[in-house]
Amino acid sequence: MSVFERMQRIDRRVMYLLLVVVIALPMFVRFRLPTAITPEVRGVYDTVEAIPRGKLAILSGDWGAGTLAESLPQTEAMMRHLFRNGVPFAILPWAPQTTTLMQNTAERLAKEYGKVYGRDWVNWGWKAVPMVAFLKSMAKDIPGTVKEDYRGTPLAELPAMKGVKNIDDVGFVCHITPVGNIMLWVAFIQSVYGTPIAYAPTAVMVAQGYDPLDAKQLVGMLPGLVGGAQYETLLNDPRSGVRWSNSLSLAELLMILLIVLANVGYFASRRAGGSGR
């Protein structure tokens, strides 16, 4: 068998082994591939930088373990930026699982920044109410709608919620989600009150964000894992988003290389009079 025929018939076990190696490499060897910052990611970053002092940010989410690889880097990047800038934020989960996942993330990052629950962030907890009804009520009366945090503590007893009465006291919202409900935030909050809204979807839901983005109804968007990696790059603090994005990029480069090798082998075999099969 000629070398060109071997290029077309690489043992699948070898390909799987190479795939495992390139995916695992960024987890053990720290390096940074070139990262281009898109305007939609820059828009989110610039908006967070400009949150007025004394305003609350809301990190809304309805993601779970199934989309952790994309939603966690987005969530971590947003929390790091808010902690770094000293902007208090409220976690607004739309599912019981999200309550725990986002709270655990905040607690882990808070240790790095010396932040304290109740003062620097709060978790409103999952409320078993329709999203539309909750948003419309919250916009007019946050304490009356949320009432207490996920531990059962009245909002009035949490320093981060001092002076927060309605949506006018909120300077920024980021909705981190794998489902298509961003337009509820746009319809009932942004279009009515002008609150800056950012969208952090999984990759398959990115297309839904471009219409409101083009209409200036969103300040920006973090598109999937790549969006989280770009945001970490803007923060000059590469973490899981950059590492996991590097794994994805290397895996895609490997696939391209294998396809090129197979095609080179095929055409070279035909020219040499081989079977080309």
C-alpha positions as CSV (number, residue, x, y, z in Angstrom):
1,M,0.0,0.0,0.0
2,S,1.4,3.4,-1.0
3,V,1.8,6.3,1.3
4,F,-1.0,8.1,-0.6
5,E,-3.4,5.2,0.0
6,R,-2.4,5.1,3.7
7,M,-3.4,8.8,3.9
8,Q,-6.9,7.8,2.9
9,R,-7.1,4.9,5.3
10,I,-5.9,6.3,8.6
11,D,-7.0,3.9,11.4
12,R,-10.0,5.4,13.2
13,R,-8.4,4.5,16.5
14,V,-5.5,6.8,15.6
15,M,-8.0,9.6,14.7
16,Y,-9.8,9.2,18.0
17,L,-6.6,9.2,19.9
18,L,-5.5,12.4,18.2
19,L,-8.9,13.9,18.9
20,V,-8.6,13.1,22.6
21,V,-5.1,14.6,22.7
22,V,-6.0,17.9,21.1
23,I,-9.1,18.3,23.2
24,A,-7.2,17.6,26.5
25,L,-4.1,19.7,25.6
26,P,-5.5,23.1,26.6
27,M,-6.5,21.6,30.0
28,F,-2.9,20.9,30.9
29,V,-0.9,23.3,28.8
30,R,-1.9,27.0,29.1
31,F,-1.7,28.9,25.8
32,R,-3.9,31.4,24.0
33,L,-4.9,31.2,20.4
34,P,-5.7,34.5,18.7
35,T,-9.2,35.7,19.7
36,A,-11.1,38.2,17.6
37,I,-13.5,40.4,19.6
38,T,-16.8,40.8,17.8
39,P,-18.9,44.0,18.2
40,E,-21.7,42.3,20.0
41,V,-19.4,41.0,22.7
42,R,-17.7,44.4,23.0
43,G,-21.1,46.0,23.4
44,V,-21.8,43.9,26.5
45,Y,-18.5,44.7,28.0
46,D,-18.8,48.5,27.4
47,T,-22.3,48.5,28.9
48,V,-21.1,46.8,32.1
49,E,-18.2,49.3,32.3
50,A,-20.8,52.1,32.1
51,I,-23.3,50.9,34.7
52,P,-24.1,53.9,36.9
53,R,-22.9,53.8,40.5
54,G,-25.7,52.7,42.8
55,K,-27.5,50.6,40.2
56,L,-28.2,46.9,40.5
57,A,-27.4,44.4,37.8
58,I,-29.5,41.3,37.1
59,L,-28.1,38.0,35.9
60,S,-31.1,36.1,34.6
61,G,-30.7,32.5,33.7
62,D,-32.5,29.2,32.9
63,W,-29.6,27.0,32.0
64,G,-28.8,23.6,33.6
65,A,-26.2,20.9,33.5
66,G,-27.0,20.1,29.9
67,T,-25.6,23.4,28.6
68,L,-22.9,23.9,31.3
69,A,-20.1,23.9,28.8
70,E,-21.5,27.1,27.2
71,S,-23.5,28.7,29.9
72,L,-21.0,28.4,32.7
73,P,-18.2,30.4,31.0
74,Q,-20.7,33.1,30.1
75,T,-21.9,33.2,33.7
76,E,-18.5,33.3,35.2
77,A,-17.3,36.0,32.9
78,M,-20.2,38.2,33.7
79,M,-19.9,37.7,37.5
80,R,-16.1,38.3,37.4
81,H,-16.7,41.6,35.6
82,L,-19.4,42.7,38.1
83,F,-17.4,41.7,41.1
84,R,-14.3,43.4,39.8
85,N,-16.2,46.6,39.2
86,G,-18.0,46.5,42.5
87,V,-21.5,46.4,40.9
88,P,-24.0,44.5,43.1
89,F,-26.1,42.0,41.2
90,A,-29.1,39.8,41.7
91,I,-29.3,36.2,40.4
92,L,-32.7,35.6,38.8
93,P,-33.1,31.9,38.1
94,W,-36.0,30.5,36.0
95,A,-35.5,26.9,37.1
96,P,-34.6,25.2,40.4
97,Q,-31.4,23.8,39.0
98,T,-30.3,27.2,37.9
99,T,-30.7,28.6,41.4
100,T,-28.0,26.2,42.7
101,L,-25.7,26.3,39.7
102,M,-25.5,30.1,39.6
103,Q,-25.3,30.4,43.4
104,N,-22.4,27.9,43.6
105,T,-20.6,29.8,40.8
106,A,-21.0,33.1,42.7
107,E,-19.8,31.7,45.9
108,R,-16.7,30.2,44.3
109,L,-15.8,33.4,42.6
110,A,-16.6,35.5,45.6
111,K,-13.7,33.9,47.5
112,E,-11.3,35.3,44.9
113,Y,-12.7,38.8,45.1
114,G,-13.4,39.0,48.8
115,K,-17.2,39.5,48.2
116,V,-20.0,38.7,50.6
117,Y,-23.4,37.4,50.0
118,G,-26.2,39.9,50.7
119,R,-23.9,42.8,50.3
120,D,-22.3,42.2,46.9
121,W,-24.8,39.8,45.4
122,V,-28.1,38.2,46.2
123,N,-30.0,35.2,44.8
124,W,-33.7,35.9,44.4
125,G,-34.4,32.1,43.9
126,W,-36.7,30.4,41.6
127,K,-40.3,31.6,41.7
128,A,-43.1,29.3,40.3
129,V,-44.8,32.0,38.3
130,P,-45.1,32.7,34.6
131,M,-42.2,34.7,33.2
132,V,-44.4,37.4,31.6
133,A,-46.4,38.0,34.8
134,F,-43.2,38.1,36.9
135,L,-41.4,40.6,34.6
136,K,-44.4,43.0,34.4
137,S,-44.8,42.9,38.2
138,M,-41.1,43.2,38.9
139,A,-40.7,46.2,36.7
140,K,-43.0,48.2,39.0
141,D,-42.3,46.7,42.4
142,I,-39.2,44.5,42.9
143,P,-39.5,43.9,46.7
144,G,-43.2,43.2,46.4
145,T,-42.7,40.8,43.5
146,V,-39.6,38.9,44.7
147,K,-40.3,39.3,48.5
148,E,-37.4,37.1,49.7
149,D,-34.2,35.5,48.5
150,Y,-33.6,31.8,48.0
151,R,-32.9,31.3,51.7
152,G,-36.2,32.9,52.7
153,T,-34.6,36.2,53.9
154,P,-36.8,39.3,53.2
155,L,-35.2,41.5,50.5
156,A,-35.3,44.5,52.9
157,E,-32.8,42.8,55.1
158,L,-30.2,42.5,52.4
159,P,-27.8,45.4,52.0
160,A,-27.5,44.9,48.2
161,M,-31.2,45.6,47.8
162,K,-31.2,48.8,49.8
163,G,-33.0,51.5,47.8
164,V,-33.9,49.0,45.0
165,K,-37.6,49.6,44.3
166,N,-38.3,49.0,40.6
167,I,-36.7,48.5,37.2
168,D,-35.4,52.1,37.3
169,D,-32.9,51.0,39.9
170,V,-31.5,48.3,37.6
171,G,-28.7,49.4,35.4
172,F,-28.1,46.2,33.4
173,V,-29.6,42.8,32.7
174,C,-27.9,39.8,31.1
175,H,-30.1,36.8,30.2
176,I,-28.1,33.6,30.0
177,T,-30.2,30.9,28.3
178,P,-30.4,27.9,26.0
179,V,-34.0,28.6,25.0
180,G,-35.8,31.3,23.0
181,N,-37.3,33.6,25.5
182,I,-35.0,36.7,25.2
183,M,-37.8,38.6,23.4
184,L,-39.9,38.6,26.6
185,W,-37.2,40.7,28.2
186,V,-37.2,42.9,25.2
187,A,-40.9,43.3,25.0
188,F,-41.8,43.8,28.6
189,I,-38.6,45.5,30.0
190,Q,-36.3,47.0,27.3
191,S,-39.0,48.4,25.0
192,V,-41.0,49.8,27.9
193,Y,-38.4,51.1,30.3
194,G,-35.2,51.3,28.2
195,T,-33.2,49.0,30.5
196,P,-30.0,47.8,28.9
197,I,-30.4,44.1,28.1
198,A,-27.6,41.6,27.0
199,Y,-28.2,38.2,25.6
200,A,-26.0,35.1,26.3
201,P,-27.4,32.2,24.4
202,T,-26.0,28.8,23.5
203,A,-24.6,28.5,20.0
204,V,-27.8,27.0,18.5
205,M,-29.8,30.0,19.7
206,V,-27.5,32.8,18.5
207,A,-29.4,33.5,15.3
208,Q,-32.4,34.6,17.3
209,G,-30.4,37.5,18.8
210,Y,-29.4,39.3,15.7
211,D,-32.8,40.9,14.9
212,P,-33.1,42.6,18.3
213,L,-29.4,43.4,18.2
214,D,-29.7,45.1,14.9
215,A,-32.8,47.0,16.2
216,K,-30.7,48.3,19.1
217,Q,-33.0,46.4,21.6
218,L,-30.0,44.5,22.9
219,V,-26.7,46.2,23.9
220,G,-24.8,43.1,22.9
221,M,-24.6,39.3,22.9
222,L,-22.2,36.6,24.1
223,P,-22.6,33.8,21.4
224,G,-22.1,30.5,23.2
225,L,-18.7,29.3,24.4
226,V,-16.9,31.6,21.9
227,G,-18.7,34.6,23.5
228,G,-17.6,33.6,26.9
229,A,-14.0,33.2,25.7
230,Q,-14.0,36.6,24.0
231,Y,-15.4,38.2,27.2
232,E,-12.6,36.6,29.3
233,T,-10.1,38.0,26.7
234,L,-11.6,41.5,27.2
235,L,-11.2,41.0,31.0
236,N,-7.6,39.9,30.4
237,D,-8.4,37.0,32.6
238,P,-8.5,33.7,30.5
239,R,-10.3,30.9,32.3
240,S,-12.5,28.0,31.3
241,G,-14.0,29.8,28.4
242,V,-10.7,30.3,26.7
243,R,-9.4,26.8,27.5
244,W,-12.6,25.1,26.3
245,S,-12.7,27.3,23.2
246,N,-9.1,26.4,22.5
247,S,-10.1,22.7,22.7
248,L,-12.9,23.2,20.3
249,S,-10.7,25.1,17.9
250,L,-7.9,22.5,17.9
251,A,-10.5,19.7,17.3
252,E,-11.8,21.6,14.3
253,L,-8.3,22.2,13.0
254,L,-7.6,18.4,13.3
255,M,-10.8,17.6,11.4
256,I,-9.7,19.9,8.6
257,L,-6.2,18.5,8.5
258,L,-7.5,14.9,8.3
259,I,-9.9,15.9,5.4
260,V,-7.1,17.6,3.6
261,L,-4.8,14.5,4.0
262,A,-7.5,12.2,2.7
263,N,-8.1,14.3,-0.3
264,V,-4.4,14.8,-1.1
265,G,-4.0,11.0,-0.9
266,Y,-7.0,10.4,-3.1
267,F,-5.9,12.7,-5.9
268,A,-2.2,11.7,-5.6
269,S,-3.2,8.0,-5.9
270,R,-5.3,8.7,-9.0
271,R,-2.3,10.5,-10.7
272,A,0.0,7.6,-9.8
273,G,-2.5,5.1,-11.3
274,G,-3.7,3.8,-8.0
275,S,-7.3,2.8,-7.2
276,G,-8.1,6.0,-5.4
277,R,-10.4,4.2,-3.2
